[in-house]
Amino acid sequence: MGLLLMSDKERLRKATMEMVKQGQITLILAAIQCDISYRQAIRLYSRYLLEGDAGLVHKARGGVSNYGHPDREKIISLYTEKYEGFGPTLAAEKLAEDDNLIVDHNTLRRWLLDASLWHRQRKRSPYRQQRECRAQFGELVQMDGSIHDWLEEGRHRCLLNMVDDATSKTFSRLESGETTRCVFLTVWKWIERYGIPLALYVDFKNVYVTPRNICHFERACGKLGIRIIKARSPQAKGRVERNHAVYQDRFVKELRLKKVKTVDDANEVLANGFIDKLNQKFEKLARNPESAHRSLNGIDLNQIFCWIMGRNYQA
């Protein structure tokens, strides 16, 4: 290897190691001269004796940079065509799942920032201190509806979202509005999956609680022994509020990719893997691994989730 292919640092090390070889200086002095440790000087000198100039050249010379990526241009192009507006984390997941292109989300974030396709998100200080979550799965489940243009057609619908306080496990269903039917169906499906929770955390909407008479939902929860806890501010049920943001980001984009334009098809997407993937990513372990849910023990939910006039709704 000629001297012209060596960097200034490598040429300095060559001259110094040659002086050691000729007995002009000691290896300790060579380490000081090259600004390296004595142990590194021993390794370099050994390689110089065995390989000559090549032993002093960095082993990564001529290889692919650790910061390089063979599919960078392809990934950037695909992002602009298919995933524009997706956050780096979600985009990296979709690239791996749907396009078999693996890239770390932090690497993708740097690329998108360099290409002015993504902007740094402003981090705000928390408004108030977050309370400690409950210890058991099913001890408290937060429930709330998110009104949003889920199908991106200019019409707002309601995604009723249930989030367990201890584990952040979620379940949701899309309907035309936050109605008694919507609430009944969603809680019904939760109970079929996990059992009867001890308490539900809701806001003051009339579909959940009424100031004078007992509403259908309160009556159904009373029969099941579910305690209703009323949240007095959006921040009080912060876990479900934050989960709304996750759905408004990920679910909307999932429906866009699958070209879904009906409520029934959207609920098929939720039931056939989307919710499970969301729970795999965001669910956490409860402090107490034992579930607080109670079994149905033969209870007929048709007799529970029905209107007070007695006409049952079949799910």
Disulfide bonds with the S-S distance in Angstrom:
none
